[in-house]
């Protein structure tokens, strides 16, 4: 399938899943299941920072428009997109990234996935919850929400990859 069509379908699916399903679930303890950063993670590695941030901006605006959050998702997703090349460089394979392979858990491995996506999602969630509360005296609650929501979101994204991404055979 054409790469553009694949990412366009993912855009729509992640958007609808986040705003119609996950934003409606209230677990308690301030936990929020957030899967839309996986869309940015799965974009091609060779994508430069500015186009990546433009895609994140548009995607975040759509989520904010449907969620009535006035830029909260957009700003957190921009942080995710800005930090992605830096974190990718930090955990790059010895021979570099294969631009033909997608950066999913099957192609990159569990260690890479949990380190890179974990760090990026931690930054995203901390930014998101900090600006959602917008009070420094609520920092402990922000940290609690972050450290409870991040592992749940990581495992939900892992589960989604197992459901919807085909494992490719590597040479």
N, C-alpha and C positions, 0 to 999 in steps of 0.2 A: 504494500500500500504506500502511496505517496507520503513522504515525511510531513509535508505541510498539512495534508488531510488528517494524518494521525494526530498531530499536535492540535489542530483545530477541534477535532472530536474530543480530545482530552480536555481542552479548554472548557468546552461546553459541559462535559460530564463532571469535571471537578467543580465547576461553578454551581451547577444544579445540585450536586451531592452536598456541597457545603451549605448553600443557602436554604435549600428546601428540606434537608434531612438533619445534618449535623448541628446547624444553628438552632434547631428546634428542640434538641435533646438537652435536658437539664439533669446532670448527674449529681450535682451537689459539690460542696467544698470549693466552688469556683472553677471546677474542671470544665475545660472546653476542648472538644475534639476538633482539631484543625488539620485538614489534609491538603489544602490547596498549595502549600509550598512544595509538595511533591511534583506538581506540574513544572515549577521552575527548575527543580533538581533534574528532571528528566529531559530538559532541553539539551540540544547538542553542546558538547564541551567547547567546541571552537567558537561559539557565540561570544562576541566581545561584550564588555561590561555595559556600554551605552545601549546597544540593542536589547540586551538582557533586561536592563532596567526599564526600558520603554515597554517591553512586554509585561514586566511585573507591574508597572504603573497602570496599564490598561486593565490587566486582570484584577488588580486590587480595586480599581474604580468600579468595575462591574460588581465585585463582591460587596463593596461599600454601598453601592446604589441599591442593591437588593436587601441589605442588612440594616440600612439607616445608621451607619456608623461613621459617616462624615470624614473619611480619610484614615481611619484607624487601621484597617486591613491594608490599605495602600502603603502607608508609611512602613508598616512591619514587613511587607513583602519587598519593598524597596531595599530595606536593610538586608534581607535575605539575599536578594539578587546582587547587591553590591559586594557582599562578603563571599558569595559563592566562588568567584575566581580565586580569591585569596585562600580560602579553605581548600579548594581543589588543588591549588599549587602546593599547599602544605602537605597534603596526603597523596600526592601524585605517585603512581606506580614508577618503579625504577626506569622503565623504558618509556615513560610518558603515557598519556591517554591515547587509546586507539579511537580516532575520530569516527570510525565506522560503527563502533559499539555504543549503545546507549548506557548512560550511567545509572543503571538499575542494580538491584541487589544481586541478580543472577550473573551479570557481567563483571561487577566490581567486587563482589564478595561481601560477606557479613561484616568483617572488621572495617572495611572501608565505608560501608553503608552506615554502620552505627557511629563511627567517628565523624565522618563528614556531615551526614544528615543530622546527627545528634547535636553537633556544635551549631550548625546553621539553624536548626529548629529551636535550640535553646536561646540563641540570640533573637530570633523572630518572636518567640513567646514572651521573653522578658520585655522586649520593646512593646509588644502588643498590650500586655497586662499593665506595664508601667504607665503607658499613655491612656489606658482605659480607666485606671484609678486616678492618675494625675495628682497624686499626693505622696510626698516622700515619707510621711509618717505611716503610710500603708505598705512600706517596703517589705516587711516580713510577710504580709499576706500575698504580695506580688510574687515573692520568691516561692512561697508555698504553692500558689497556683501554677507557677512555671514548672517547678520540679514534679508536680503531680501530673500536669497536662502533657508535658513533653514525652515521657515514656509511653503513655497511652496513645498519643498521636503517632509516634514512631512505629509502634506495633500495628496500629490500624493501617498505616501506609505500607508496612511490610505485607500485611494480609492482602491489601488491595493489589500489590504487585504480584502476589501468588495467584490471585484470581484472574487478573486481566492482562498480565504481560507474559508473553511466551518466552520460555527459556531458549536461548539460542545456543547452538553447539559451537564452541570455540575451536579453532584449528589447533 
